[in-house]
Amino acid sequence: MIRRRNFIAGLGSAAAWTLAARGQQAAMPVVGFVSAGAADAPAGSVAEFRRGLGETGYVEGQNVTVEYHWLEGQFDRLPALMADLVRRRVAVIATPGTTAAAIAAKAATATIPIVFGIGQDPVKLGLVASLGRPGGNATGTNSLTVEVVAKRMALLHELVPKAARVAVLFNPANIQQHNDNLREVQEAAHVIGLQIHALNASTSGEIDAAFAALARERPDALFVATDAFFRSRPVQIATLAARERIAAAYPFRDFVVAGGLMSYGTVGDSFRQVGIYTGKILNGAKPADLPVLQPTSFEFIINLKTARALGLTVPETLLATADEVIQ
Protein backbone atom coordinates (compact mmCIF):
# COMPACT_ATOMS: atom_id res chain seq x y z
CA MET A 1 0.00 0.00 0.00
CA ILE A 2 2.83 2.32 0.90
CA ARG A 3 4.56 1.50 -2.38
CA ARG A 4 1.32 2.28 -4.28
CA ARG A 5 1.01 5.63 -2.50
CA ASN A 6 4.66 6.42 -3.32
CA PHE A 7 4.03 5.45 -6.94
CA ILE A 8 0.98 7.71 -7.14
CA ALA A 9 2.91 10.52 -5.46
CA GLY A 10 5.66 10.02 -8.00
CA LEU A 11 3.16 10.26 -10.81
CA GLY A 12 1.82 13.46 -9.31
CA SER A 13 5.31 14.94 -9.07
CA ALA A 14 6.09 13.94 -12.66
CA ALA A 15 2.83 15.47 -13.87
CA ALA A 16 3.53 18.66 -11.96
CA TRP A 17 7.05 18.83 -13.42
CA THR A 18 5.69 18.24 -16.94
CA LEU A 19 3.08 20.97 -16.54
CA ALA A 20 5.71 23.34 -15.15
CA ALA A 21 8.02 22.59 -18.05
CA ARG A 22 5.23 23.18 -20.52
CA GLY A 23 4.38 26.42 -18.75
CA GLN A 24 7.98 27.59 -19.02
CA GLN A 25 8.05 26.66 -22.70
CA ALA A 26 4.77 28.46 -23.35
CA ALA A 27 6.10 31.49 -21.51
CA MET A 28 8.99 31.90 -23.92
CA PRO A 29 8.76 35.31 -25.60
CA VAL A 30 7.82 35.27 -29.27
CA VAL A 31 9.60 37.49 -31.79
CA GLY A 32 7.90 38.15 -35.11
CA PHE A 33 10.68 38.36 -37.74
CA VAL A 34 9.39 39.88 -40.98
CA SER A 35 11.51 39.99 -44.13
CA ALA A 36 10.76 41.06 -47.69
CA GLY A 37 12.98 38.25 -48.92
CA ALA A 38 12.30 34.62 -49.70
CA ALA A 39 12.48 31.62 -47.40
CA ASP A 40 15.19 30.10 -49.58
CA ALA A 41 17.34 33.23 -49.31
CA PRO A 42 20.99 32.85 -48.21
CA ALA A 43 21.08 31.88 -44.54
CA GLY A 44 23.71 34.49 -43.59
CA SER A 45 21.26 37.21 -42.62
CA VAL A 46 19.24 34.97 -40.32
CA ALA A 47 22.48 33.65 -38.81
CA GLU A 48 23.55 37.23 -38.06
CA PHE A 49 20.20 37.98 -36.43
CA ARG A 50 20.55 34.89 -34.26
CA ARG A 51 24.12 35.87 -33.39
CA GLY A 52 22.88 39.24 -32.22
CA LEU A 53 20.24 37.58 -30.06
CA GLY A 54 22.91 35.28 -28.65
CA GLU A 55 25.07 38.22 -27.61
CA THR A 56 22.25 39.32 -25.30
CA GLY A 57 21.67 35.86 -23.85
CA TYR A 58 18.90 34.55 -26.09
CA VAL A 59 19.06 31.26 -27.97
CA GLU A 60 16.25 30.39 -30.35
CA GLY A 61 14.28 27.38 -29.14
CA GLN A 62 15.74 27.59 -25.61
CA ASN A 63 14.52 30.88 -24.18
CA VAL A 64 13.00 32.66 -27.18
CA THR A 65 10.78 31.68 -30.10
CA VAL A 66 11.29 33.36 -33.45
CA GLU A 67 8.52 33.23 -36.04
CA TYR A 68 9.88 33.86 -39.54
CA HIS A 69 7.58 35.51 -42.04
CA TRP A 70 8.94 35.77 -45.60
CA LEU A 71 7.01 38.18 -47.81
CA GLU A 72 8.83 37.13 -51.01
CA GLY A 73 8.17 40.62 -52.34
CA GLN A 74 4.42 40.47 -51.64
CA PHE A 75 4.04 43.65 -49.61
CA ASP A 76 0.25 43.55 -49.80
CA ARG A 77 0.41 40.82 -47.14
CA LEU A 78 1.77 43.24 -44.55
CA PRO A 79 -1.44 44.71 -43.05
CA ALA A 80 -2.96 41.29 -42.28
CA LEU A 81 0.36 39.91 -41.04
CA MET A 82 0.97 42.82 -38.68
CA ALA A 83 -2.60 42.69 -37.42
CA ASP A 84 -2.10 39.01 -36.56
CA LEU A 85 1.19 39.65 -34.74
CA VAL A 86 -0.42 42.46 -32.75
CA ARG A 87 -3.49 40.37 -31.95
CA ARG A 88 -1.27 37.61 -30.56
CA ARG A 89 0.79 40.19 -28.65
CA VAL A 90 4.24 39.03 -29.70
CA ALA A 91 7.06 40.38 -27.56
CA VAL A 92 8.93 42.16 -30.39
CA ILE A 93 8.42 42.74 -34.11
CA ALA A 94 11.76 42.68 -35.95
CA THR A 95 11.88 44.02 -39.51
CA PRO A 96 15.53 43.93 -40.66
CA GLY A 97 16.09 45.26 -44.16
CA THR A 98 12.41 45.90 -44.87
CA THR A 99 11.22 49.50 -44.69
CA ALA A 100 7.65 48.68 -45.70
CA ALA A 101 7.38 46.17 -42.85
CA ALA A 102 8.63 48.72 -40.32
CA ILE A 103 6.06 51.26 -41.52
CA ALA A 104 3.28 48.65 -41.43
CA ALA A 105 4.27 47.58 -37.91
CA LYS A 106 4.27 51.17 -36.70
CA ALA A 107 0.82 51.68 -38.20
CA ALA A 108 -0.45 48.52 -36.48
CA THR A 109 0.76 49.13 -32.93
CA ALA A 110 1.96 51.90 -30.66
CA THR A 111 2.86 49.55 -27.80
CA ILE A 112 4.59 46.40 -29.06
CA PRO A 113 8.33 47.11 -29.51
CA ILE A 114 9.55 47.30 -33.12
CA VAL A 115 13.19 46.88 -34.15
CA PHE A 116 13.84 47.93 -37.74
CA GLY A 117 16.76 47.86 -40.14
CA ILE A 118 16.21 50.36 -42.96
CA GLY A 119 18.13 52.41 -45.50
CA GLN A 120 16.04 55.57 -45.29
CA ASP A 121 15.82 58.27 -42.62
CA PRO A 122 13.49 56.89 -39.91
CA VAL A 123 12.67 60.40 -38.70
CA LYS A 124 11.33 61.41 -42.12
CA LEU A 125 9.38 58.15 -42.26
CA GLY A 126 7.74 58.93 -38.92
CA LEU A 127 9.15 55.84 -37.20
CA VAL A 128 11.03 57.77 -34.51
CA ALA A 129 11.05 61.28 -33.07
CA SER A 130 14.82 61.58 -33.38
CA LEU A 131 17.82 59.34 -33.95
CA GLY A 132 19.22 59.87 -30.45
CA ARG A 133 15.91 59.61 -28.60
CA PRO A 134 13.40 57.57 -30.64
CA GLY A 135 10.72 58.34 -28.08
CA GLY A 136 8.17 55.70 -29.06
CA ASN A 137 7.92 51.94 -29.53
CA ALA A 138 10.38 51.69 -32.44
CA THR A 139 14.15 51.82 -32.87
CA GLY A 140 16.82 50.06 -34.89
CA THR A 141 19.42 50.80 -37.55
CA ASN A 142 19.62 53.20 -40.48
CA SER A 143 22.15 51.87 -42.98
CA LEU A 144 22.05 54.94 -45.29
CA THR A 145 21.81 52.67 -48.35
CA VAL A 146 19.79 55.18 -50.33
CA GLU A 147 22.17 58.04 -49.51
CA VAL A 148 25.19 56.25 -51.07
CA VAL A 149 23.50 55.79 -54.46
CA ALA A 150 25.44 58.68 -56.04
CA LYS A 151 28.80 57.26 -54.97
CA ARG A 152 27.93 53.78 -56.27
CA MET A 153 26.80 55.21 -59.60
CA ALA A 154 30.03 57.21 -59.89
CA LEU A 155 32.14 54.12 -59.21
CA LEU A 156 30.24 52.17 -61.87
CA HIS A 157 30.93 54.96 -64.35
CA GLU A 158 34.65 54.85 -63.51
CA LEU A 159 34.66 51.12 -64.18
CA VAL A 160 32.72 51.53 -67.43
CA PRO A 161 33.62 55.07 -68.57
CA LYS A 162 32.07 54.65 -72.03
CA ALA A 163 28.68 53.76 -70.58
CA ALA A 164 25.96 56.22 -71.59
CA ARG A 165 22.79 54.20 -70.99
CA VAL A 166 22.36 52.39 -67.68
CA ALA A 167 19.55 49.99 -66.84
CA VAL A 168 18.33 50.18 -63.24
CA LEU A 169 16.60 47.25 -61.57
CA PHE A 170 13.82 48.56 -59.28
CA ASN A 171 11.20 46.84 -57.13
CA PRO A 172 7.99 48.90 -57.59
CA ALA A 173 6.11 46.79 -55.03
CA ASN A 174 8.38 48.19 -52.31
CA ILE A 175 6.77 51.59 -52.74
CA GLN A 176 8.59 53.77 -50.19
CA GLN A 177 12.04 52.45 -51.03
CA HIS A 178 11.30 52.46 -54.75
CA ASN A 179 10.37 56.16 -54.65
CA ASP A 180 13.52 57.05 -52.72
CA ASN A 181 15.69 54.91 -54.99
CA LEU A 182 14.18 56.43 -58.12
CA ARG A 183 14.78 59.97 -56.93
CA GLU A 184 18.39 59.29 -55.88
CA VAL A 185 19.23 57.36 -59.07
CA GLN A 186 17.80 60.08 -61.31
CA GLU A 187 19.76 62.77 -59.50
CA ALA A 188 23.01 60.77 -59.62
CA ALA A 189 22.59 59.94 -63.30
CA HIS A 190 21.86 63.57 -64.17
CA VAL A 191 25.09 64.75 -62.51
CA ILE A 192 27.17 62.24 -64.49
CA GLY A 193 25.20 62.65 -67.70
CA LEU A 194 23.81 59.12 -67.94
CA GLN A 195 20.52 57.97 -69.43
CA ILE A 196 18.46 55.72 -67.18
CA HIS A 197 16.29 52.84 -68.34
CA ALA A 198 14.09 51.31 -65.63
CA LEU A 199 13.60 47.57 -65.28
CA ASN A 200 10.94 46.51 -62.76
CA ALA A 201 10.78 43.25 -60.82
CA SER A 202 8.95 42.20 -57.66
CA THR A 203 9.25 38.40 -57.84
CA SER A 204 11.87 35.86 -58.84
CA GLY A 205 10.07 35.27 -62.13
CA GLU A 206 9.95 38.99 -62.84
CA ILE A 207 13.71 39.22 -62.25
CA ASP A 208 14.15 36.64 -65.02
CA ALA A 209 11.80 38.65 -67.25
CA ALA A 210 13.69 41.88 -66.51
CA PHE A 211 16.95 40.30 -67.64
CA ALA A 212 15.24 38.99 -70.77
CA ALA A 213 14.26 42.60 -71.54
CA LEU A 214 17.81 43.69 -70.77
CA ALA A 215 19.12 41.14 -73.29
CA ARG A 216 16.91 42.67 -75.98
CA GLU A 217 17.69 46.29 -75.21
CA ARG A 218 21.42 45.93 -74.48
CA PRO A 219 22.18 48.86 -72.14
CA ASP A 220 25.82 49.69 -71.37
CA ALA A 221 25.67 48.78 -67.67
CA LEU A 222 23.30 47.72 -64.89
CA PHE A 223 22.61 49.34 -61.54
CA VAL A 224 20.72 47.23 -58.98
CA ALA A 225 18.71 49.40 -56.59
CA THR A 226 18.68 48.80 -52.87
CA ASP A 227 15.89 46.40 -51.98
CA ALA A 228 15.46 43.67 -49.37
CA PHE A 229 13.91 41.24 -51.85
CA PHE A 230 16.77 41.73 -54.32
CA ARG A 231 19.21 41.14 -51.48
CA SER A 232 17.64 37.74 -50.94
CA ARG A 233 18.39 36.80 -54.58
CA PRO A 234 22.13 37.60 -55.02
CA VAL A 235 23.00 34.37 -56.82
CA GLN A 236 20.10 34.66 -59.24
CA ILE A 237 20.84 38.28 -60.12
CA ALA A 238 24.63 37.94 -60.34
CA THR A 239 24.28 34.79 -62.46
CA LEU A 240 21.90 36.50 -64.88
CA ALA A 241 24.22 39.51 -65.14
CA ALA A 242 27.13 37.18 -65.95
CA ARG A 243 25.03 35.38 -68.56
CA GLU A 244 24.22 38.66 -70.27
CA ARG A 245 27.83 39.84 -69.89
CA ILE A 246 26.86 43.18 -68.42
CA ALA A 247 28.81 45.25 -65.90
CA ALA A 248 26.68 45.74 -62.81
CA ALA A 249 26.89 47.67 -59.55
CA TYR A 250 25.24 46.35 -56.39
CA PRO A 251 24.45 47.75 -52.94
CA PHE A 252 25.63 44.74 -50.94
CA ARG A 253 28.74 42.59 -50.70
CA ASP A 254 26.68 39.38 -51.10
CA PHE A 255 26.29 40.06 -54.83
CA VAL A 256 30.03 40.40 -55.44
CA VAL A 257 30.74 37.20 -53.54
CA ALA A 258 28.16 35.54 -55.81
CA GLY A 259 30.08 36.74 -58.89
CA GLY A 260 28.86 40.31 -59.31
CA LEU A 261 31.26 43.00 -60.55
CA MET A 262 31.28 45.56 -57.73
CA SER A 263 29.45 46.84 -54.69
CA TYR A 264 29.56 49.94 -52.56
CA GLY A 265 27.69 50.17 -49.30
CA THR A 266 27.82 50.38 -45.56
CA VAL A 267 30.08 48.25 -43.38
CA GLY A 268 28.45 46.09 -40.76
CA ASP A 269 25.44 43.83 -40.67
CA SER A 270 22.20 45.45 -39.59
CA PHE A 271 20.66 41.99 -39.08
CA ARG A 272 23.05 41.33 -36.19
CA GLN A 273 22.33 44.73 -34.67
CA VAL A 274 18.59 44.17 -35.01
CA GLY A 275 19.15 40.91 -33.14
CA ILE A 276 21.09 42.70 -30.39
CA TYR A 277 18.42 45.36 -29.95
CA THR A 278 15.71 42.68 -29.94
CA GLY A 279 17.54 40.88 -27.14
CA LYS A 280 18.03 44.08 -25.17
CA ILE A 281 14.32 44.82 -25.35
CA LEU A 282 13.52 41.27 -24.23
CA ASN A 283 15.83 41.98 -21.27
CA GLY A 284 13.80 45.04 -20.34
CA ALA A 285 15.20 47.93 -22.37
CA LYS A 286 12.73 50.36 -23.94
CA PRO A 287 12.89 51.22 -27.65
CA ALA A 288 12.40 54.88 -26.73
CA ASP A 289 15.78 54.85 -24.96
CA LEU A 290 17.80 52.93 -27.58
CA PRO A 291 19.29 55.33 -30.16
CA VAL A 292 18.97 54.55 -33.84
CA LEU A 293 22.37 53.35 -35.04
CA GLN A 294 24.04 54.56 -38.23
CA PRO A 295 27.18 53.25 -39.95
CA THR A 296 30.43 55.16 -39.69
CA SER A 297 32.24 53.51 -42.61
CA PHE A 298 31.58 52.16 -46.10
CA GLU A 299 33.18 49.48 -48.25
CA PHE A 300 33.98 49.24 -51.93
CA ILE A 301 34.46 45.71 -53.28
CA ILE A 302 35.54 44.65 -56.76
CA ASN A 303 35.45 41.16 -58.25
CA LEU A 304 38.53 41.21 -60.48
CA LYS A 305 37.73 37.81 -61.98
CA THR A 306 34.36 39.10 -63.16
CA ALA A 307 35.95 42.28 -64.52
CA ARG A 308 38.35 40.22 -66.61
CA ALA A 309 35.50 38.02 -67.88
CA LEU A 310 33.70 41.19 -69.02
CA GLY A 311 36.83 42.47 -70.73
CA LEU A 312 37.13 45.43 -68.37
CA THR A 313 40.42 46.97 -67.32
CA VAL A 314 40.05 48.15 -63.75
CA PRO A 315 41.92 51.45 -63.24
CA GLU A 316 44.75 51.26 -60.73
CA THR A 317 43.17 54.15 -58.85
CA LEU A 318 40.06 52.05 -58.21
CA LEU A 319 42.07 48.98 -57.19
CA ALA A 320 43.99 51.16 -54.75
CA THR A 321 40.82 52.53 -53.16
CA ALA A 322 38.94 49.22 -53.01
CA ASP A 323 38.49 47.78 -49.53
CA GLU A 324 38.51 44.26 -50.96
CA VAL A 325 39.47 42.78 -54.32
CA ILE A 326 38.11 39.31 -55.04
CA GLN A 327 40.48 37.50 -57.39
C-alpha positions as CSV (number, residue, x, y, z in Angstrom):
1,M,0.0,0.0,0.0
2,I,2.8,2.3,0.9
3,R,4.6,1.5,-2.4
4,R,1.3,2.3,-4.3
5,R,1.0,5.6,-2.5
6,N,4.7,6.4,-3.3
7,F,4.0,5.4,-6.9
8,I,1.0,7.7,-7.1
9,A,2.9,10.5,-5.5
10,G,5.7,10.0,-8.0
11,L,3.2,10.3,-10.8
12,G,1.8,13.5,-9.3
13,S,5.3,14.9,-9.1
14,A,6.1,13.9,-12.7
15,A,2.8,15.5,-13.9
16,A,3.5,18.7,-12.0
17,W,7.1,18.8,-13.4
18,T,5.7,18.2,-16.9
19,L,3.1,21.0,-16.5
20,A,5.7,23.3,-15.2
21,A,8.0,22.6,-18.1
22,R,5.2,23.2,-20.5
23,G,4.4,26.4,-18.7
24,Q,8.0,27.6,-19.0
25,Q,8.1,26.7,-22.7
26,A,4.8,28.5,-23.4
27,A,6.1,31.5,-21.5
28,M,9.0,31.9,-23.9
29,P,8.8,35.3,-25.6
30,V,7.8,35.3,-29.3
31,V,9.6,37.5,-31.8
32,G,7.9,38.2,-35.1
33,F,10.7,38.4,-37.7
34,V,9.4,39.9,-41.0
35,S,11.5,40.0,-44.1
36,A,10.8,41.1,-47.7
37,G,13.0,38.2,-48.9
38,A,12.3,34.6,-49.7
39,A,12.5,31.6,-47.4
40,D,15.2,30.1,-49.6
41,A,17.3,33.2,-49.3
42,P,21.0,32.9,-48.2
43,A,21.1,31.9,-44.5
44,G,23.7,34.5,-43.6
45,S,21.3,37.2,-42.6
46,V,19.2,35.0,-40.3
47,A,22.5,33.6,-38.8
48,E,23.6,37.2,-38.1
49,F,20.2,38.0,-36.4
50,R,20.6,34.9,-34.3
51,R,24.1,35.9,-33.4
52,G,22.9,39.2,-32.2
53,L,20.2,37.6,-30.1
54,G,22.9,35.3,-28.6
55,E,25.1,38.2,-27.6
56,T,22.3,39.3,-25.3
57,G,21.7,35.9,-23.8
58,Y,18.9,34.5,-26.1
59,V,19.1,31.3,-28.0
60,E,16.2,30.4,-30.3
61,G,14.3,27.4,-29.1
62,Q,15.7,27.6,-25.6
63,N,14.5,30.9,-24.2
64,V,13.0,32.7,-27.2
65,T,10.8,31.7,-30.1
66,V,11.3,33.4,-33.5
67,E,8.5,33.2,-36.0
68,Y,9.9,33.9,-39.5
69,H,7.6,35.5,-42.0
70,W,8.9,35.8,-45.6
71,L,7.0,38.2,-47.8
72,E,8.8,37.1,-51.0
73,G,8.2,40.6,-52.3
74,Q,4.4,40.5,-51.6
75,F,4.0,43.6,-49.6
76,D,0.3,43.6,-49.8
77,R,0.4,40.8,-47.1
78,L,1.8,43.2,-44.5
79,P,-1.4,44.7,-43.0
80,A,-3.0,41.3,-42.3
81,L,0.4,39.9,-41.0
82,M,1.0,42.8,-38.7
83,A,-2.6,42.7,-37.4
84,D,-2.1,39.0,-36.6
85,L,1.2,39.7,-34.7
86,V,-0.4,42.5,-32.7
87,R,-3.5,40.4,-31.9
88,R,-1.3,37.6,-30.6
89,R,0.8,40.2,-28.7
90,V,4.2,39.0,-29.7
91,A,7.1,40.4,-27.6
92,V,8.9,42.2,-30.4
93,I,8.4,42.7,-34.1
94,A,11.8,42.7,-35.9
95,T,11.9,44.0,-39.5
96,P,15.5,43.9,-40.7
97,G,16.1,45.3,-44.2
98,T,12.4,45.9,-44.9
99,T,11.2,49.5,-44.7
100,A,7.7,48.7,-45.7
101,A,7.4,46.2,-42.8
102,A,8.6,48.7,-40.3
103,I,6.1,51.3,-41.5
104,A,3.3,48.6,-41.4
105,A,4.3,47.6,-37.9
106,K,4.3,51.2,-36.7
107,A,0.8,51.7,-38.2
108,A,-0.4,48.5,-36.5
109,T,0.8,49.1,-32.9
110,A,2.0,51.9,-30.7
111,T,2.9,49.6,-27.8
112,I,4.6,46.4,-29.1
113,P,8.3,47.1,-29.5
114,I,9.5,47.3,-33.1
115,V,13.2,46.9,-34.1
116,F,13.8,47.9,-37.7
117,G,16.8,47.9,-40.1
118,I,16.2,50.4,-43.0
119,G,18.1,52.4,-45.5
120,Q,16.0,55.6,-45.3
121,D,15.8,58.3,-42.6
122,P,13.5,56.9,-39.9
123,V,12.7,60.4,-38.7
124,K,11.3,61.4,-42.1
125,L,9.4,58.2,-42.3
126,G,7.7,58.9,-38.9
127,L,9.1,55.8,-37.2
128,V,11.0,57.8,-34.5
129,A,11.0,61.3,-33.1
130,S,14.8,61.6,-33.4
131,L,17.8,59.3,-33.9
132,G,19.2,59.9,-30.4
133,R,15.9,59.6,-28.6
134,P,13.4,57.6,-30.6
135,G,10.7,58.3,-28.1
136,G,8.2,55.7,-29.1
137,N,7.9,51.9,-29.5
138,A,10.4,51.7,-32.4
139,T,14.2,51.8,-32.9
140,G,16.8,50.1,-34.9
141,T,19.4,50.8,-37.5
142,N,19.6,53.2,-40.5
143,S,22.2,51.9,-43.0
144,L,22.0,54.9,-45.3
145,T,21.8,52.7,-48.3
146,V,19.8,55.2,-50.3
147,E,22.2,58.0,-49.5
148,V,25.2,56.3,-51.1
149,V,23.5,55.8,-54.5
150,A,25.4,58.7,-56.0
151,K,28.8,57.3,-55.0
152,R,27.9,53.8,-56.3
153,M,26.8,55.2,-59.6
154,A,30.0,57.2,-59.9
155,L,32.1,54.1,-59.2
156,L,30.2,52.2,-61.9
157,H,30.9,55.0,-64.4
158,E,34.6,54.9,-63.5
159,L,34.7,51.1,-64.2
160,V,32.7,51.5,-67.4
161,P,33.6,55.1,-68.6
162,K,32.1,54.6,-72.0
163,A,28.7,53.8,-70.6
164,A,26.0,56.2,-71.6
165,R,22.8,54.2,-71.0
166,V,22.4,52.4,-67.7
167,A,19.5,50.0,-66.8
168,V,18.3,50.2,-63.2
169,L,16.6,47.2,-61.6
170,F,13.8,48.6,-59.3
171,N,11.2,46.8,-57.1
172,P,8.0,48.9,-57.6
173,A,6.1,46.8,-55.0
174,N,8.4,48.2,-52.3
175,I,6.8,51.6,-52.7
176,Q,8.6,53.8,-50.2
177,Q,12.0,52.4,-51.0
178,H,11.3,52.5,-54.8
179,N,10.4,56.2,-54.7
180,D,13.5,57.0,-52.7
181,N,15.7,54.9,-55.0
182,L,14.2,56.4,-58.1
183,R,14.8,60.0,-56.9
184,E,18.4,59.3,-55.9
185,V,19.2,57.4,-59.1
186,Q,17.8,60.1,-61.3
187,E,19.8,62.8,-59.5
188,A,23.0,60.8,-59.6
189,A,22.6,59.9,-63.3
190,H,21.9,63.6,-64.2
191,V,25.1,64.7,-62.5
192,I,27.2,62.2,-64.5
193,G,25.2,62.6,-67.7
194,L,23.8,59.1,-67.9
195,Q,20.5,58.0,-69.4
196,I,18.5,55.7,-67.2
197,H,16.3,52.8,-68.3
198,A,14.1,51.3,-65.6
199,L,13.6,47.6,-65.3
200,N,10.9,46.5,-62.8
201,A,10.8,43.2,-60.8
202,S,9.0,42.2,-57.7
203,T,9.2,38.4,-57.8
204,S,11.9,35.9,-58.8
205,G,10.1,35.3,-62.1
206,E,10.0,39.0,-62.8
207,I,13.7,39.2,-62.2
208,D,14.2,36.6,-65.0
209,A,11.8,38.6,-67.3
210,A,13.7,41.9,-66.5
211,F,16.9,40.3,-67.6
212,A,15.2,39.0,-70.8
213,A,14.3,42.6,-71.5
214,L,17.8,43.7,-70.8
215,A,19.1,41.1,-73.3
216,R,16.9,42.7,-76.0
217,E,17.7,46.3,-75.2
218,R,21.4,45.9,-74.5
219,P,22.2,48.9,-72.1
220,D,25.8,49.7,-71.4
221,A,25.7,48.8,-67.7
222,L,23.3,47.7,-64.9
223,F,22.6,49.3,-61.5
224,V,20.7,47.2,-59.0
225,A,18.7,49.4,-56.6
226,T,18.7,48.8,-52.9
227,D,15.9,46.4,-52.0
228,A,15.5,43.7,-49.4
229,F,13.9,41.2,-51.9
230,F,16.8,41.7,-54.3
231,R,19.2,41.1,-51.5
232,S,17.6,37.7,-50.9
233,R,18.4,36.8,-54.6
234,P,22.1,37.6,-55.0
235,V,23.0,34.4,-56.8
236,Q,20.1,34.7,-59.2
237,I,20.8,38.3,-60.1
238,A,24.6,37.9,-60.3
239,T,24.3,34.8,-62.5
240,L,21.9,36.5,-64.9
241,A,24.2,39.5,-65.1
242,A,27.1,37.2,-65.9
243,R,25.0,35.4,-68.6
244,E,24.2,38.7,-70.3
245,R,27.8,39.8,-69.9
246,I,26.9,43.2,-68.4
247,A,28.8,45.2,-65.9
248,A,26.7,45.7,-62.8
249,A,26.9,47.7,-59.6
250,Y,25.2,46.3,-56.4
251,P,24.4,47.7,-52.9
252,F,25.6,44.7,-50.9
253,R,28.7,42.6,-50.7
254,D,26.7,39.4,-51.1
255,F,26.3,40.1,-54.8
256,V,30.0,40.4,-55.4
257,V,30.7,37.2,-53.5
258,A,28.2,35.5,-55.8
259,G,30.1,36.7,-58.9
260,G,28.9,40.3,-59.3
261,L,31.3,43.0,-60.5
262,M,31.3,45.6,-57.7
263,S,29.4,46.8,-54.7
264,Y,29.6,49.9,-52.6
265,G,27.7,50.2,-49.3
266,T,27.8,50.4,-45.6
267,V,30.1,48.2,-43.4
268,G,28.4,46.1,-40.8
269,D,25.4,43.8,-40.7
270,S,22.2,45.4,-39.6
271,F,20.7,42.0,-39.1
272,R,23.0,41.3,-36.2
273,Q,22.3,44.7,-34.7
274,V,18.6,44.2,-35.0
275,G,19.1,40.9,-33.1
276,I,21.1,42.7,-30.4
277,Y,18.4,45.4,-29.9
278,T,15.7,42.7,-29.9
279,G,17.5,40.9,-27.1
280,K,18.0,44.1,-25.2
281,I,14.3,44.8,-25.4
282,L,13.5,41.3,-24.2
283,N,15.8,42.0,-21.3
284,G,13.8,45.0,-20.3
285,A,15.2,47.9,-22.4
286,K,12.7,50.4,-23.9
287,P,12.9,51.2,-27.6
288,A,12.4,54.9,-26.7
289,D,15.8,54.8,-25.0
290,L,17.8,52.9,-27.6
291,P,19.3,55.3,-30.2
292,V,19.0,54.6,-33.8
293,L,22.4,53.4,-35.0
294,Q,24.0,54.6,-38.2
295,P,27.2,53.2,-39.9
296,T,30.4,55.2,-39.7
297,S,32.2,53.5,-42.6
298,F,31.6,52.2,-46.1
299,E,33.2,49.5,-48.2
300,F,34.0,49.2,-51.9
301,I,34.5,45.7,-53.3
302,I,35.5,44.6,-56.8
303,N,35.5,41.2,-58.2
304,L,38.5,41.2,-60.5
305,K,37.7,37.8,-62.0
306,T,34.4,39.1,-63.2
307,A,35.9,42.3,-64.5
308,R,38.4,40.2,-66.6
309,A,35.5,38.0,-67.9
310,L,33.7,41.2,-69.0
311,G,36.8,42.5,-70.7
312,L,37.1,45.4,-68.4
313,T,40.4,47.0,-67.3
314,V,40.1,48.2,-63.7
315,P,41.9,51.4,-63.2
316,E,44.8,51.3,-60.7
317,T,43.2,54.1,-58.9
318,L,40.1,52.0,-58.2
319,L,42.1,49.0,-57.2
320,A,44.0,51.2,-54.8
321,T,40.8,52.5,-53.2
322,A,38.9,49.2,-53.0
323,D,38.5,47.8,-49.5
324,E,38.5,44.3,-51.0
325,V,39.5,42.8,-54.3
326,I,38.1,39.3,-55.0
327,Q,40.5,37.5,-57.4
